[in-house]
Amino acid sequence: QVQLVESGGSSVPAGGSLRLSCAASGSTTCWLETSWYRQTPGKEREFVAGPRSTYADSVTGRFTISRDDAKATVYLQMNTLKPEDTAMYYCTTYCGGRRYWGQGTQVTVSS
């Protein structure tokens, strides 16, 4: 079993930066495959960034995924934010045959 807790969401102006954190507990290795997704009202959750530095086209060059093994934490550094990046951001991982999600952290980018 895995518990994921996101933090770091906030309201920022366009062009600003934020760093989201996803702290994992309860599993020794499953958190290593943690990815980031985001969702806006009325739309499906969409992939943002994943292990081995995979990114959605819309964030490539602006977002960076990284992790701190000692803290079992995965980060999402978001630079040059745009209003269309406004969403609830979730971290997720697959472990023991099921997918786990955090509760989400809200990012709002004003124009």
PEBELGI-V343479 format. One record per residue. N is the residue number from 1. RES is the residue in one letter. D_FIRST is the distance of its C-alpha to the first C-alpha in Angstrom with 2 decimals. Layout:
BEGIN
n->[N | N]
res->[RES | RES]
d_first->[D_FIRST | D_FIRST]
END
This chain:
BEGIN
n->[1 | 2 | 3 | 4 | 5 | 6 | 7 | 8 | 9 | 10 | 11 | 12 | 13 | 14 | 15 | 16 | 17 | 18 | 19 | 20 | 21 | 22 | 23 | 24 | 25 | 26 | 27 | 28 | 29 | 30 | 31 | 32 | 33 | 34 | 35 | 36 | 37 | 38 | 39 | 40 | 41 | 42 | 43 | 44 | 45 | 46 | 47 | 48 | 49 | 50 | 51 | 52 | 53 | 54 | 55 | 56 | 57 | 58 | 59 | 60 | 61 | 62 | 63 | 64 | 65 | 66 | 67 | 68 | 69 | 70 | 71 | 72 | 73 | 74 | 75 | 76 | 77 | 78 | 79 | 80 | 81 | 82 | 83 | 84 | 85 | 86 | 87 | 88 | 89 | 90 | 91 | 92 | 93 | 94 | 95 | 96 | 97 | 98 | 99 | 100 | 101 | 102 | 103 | 104 | 105 | 106 | 107 | 108 | 109 | 110 | 111]
res->[Q | V | Q | L | V | E | S | G | G | S | S | V | P | A | G | G | S | L | R | L | S | C | A | A | S | G | S | T | T | C | W | L | E | T | S | W | Y | R | Q | T | P | G | K | E | R | E | F | V | A | G | P | R | S | T | Y | A | D | S | V | T | G | R | F | T | I | S | R | D | D | A | K | A | T | V | Y | L | Q | M | N | T | L | K | P | E | D | T | A | M | Y | Y | C | T | T | Y | C | G | G | R | R | Y | W | G | Q | G | T | Q | V | T | V | S | S]
d_first->[0.00 | 3.80 | 6.94 | 10.16 | 13.60 | 16.80 | 20.23 | 23.72 | 25.00 | 28.65 | 32.01 | 34.10 | 37.33 | 37.58 | 37.71 | 35.44 | 32.23 | 28.79 | 25.76 | 22.34 | 19.39 | 15.64 | 13.94 | 10.41 | 8.55 | 5.78 | 6.17 | 9.76 | 10.77 | 8.88 | 10.30 | 13.65 | 13.90 | 13.66 | 16.54 | 18.55 | 19.92 | 22.45 | 23.99 | 27.33 | 28.55 | 29.61 | 28.06 | 25.06 | 22.30 | 23.52 | 22.29 | 23.48 | 22.28 | 19.94 | 19.47 | 22.80 | 24.59 | 24.74 | 26.13 | 27.49 | 31.28 | 31.69 | 30.06 | 31.12 | 33.20 | 32.06 | 28.29 | 26.57 | 22.93 | 22.18 | 19.67 | 19.93 | 18.11 | 19.06 | 17.50 | 14.38 | 16.00 | 17.25 | 20.57 | 22.78 | 26.42 | 28.53 | 32.29 | 35.27 | 33.44 | 35.08 | 35.22 | 33.46 | 30.35 | 30.01 | 26.70 | 23.35 | 21.13 | 17.41 | 14.96 | 12.48 | 10.54 | 9.82 | 7.16 | 7.51 | 10.10 | 9.07 | 9.80 | 8.41 | 11.36 | 12.66 | 15.53 | 18.19 | 21.19 | 24.75 | 27.22 | 30.82 | 33.60 | 37.15 | 40.13]
END
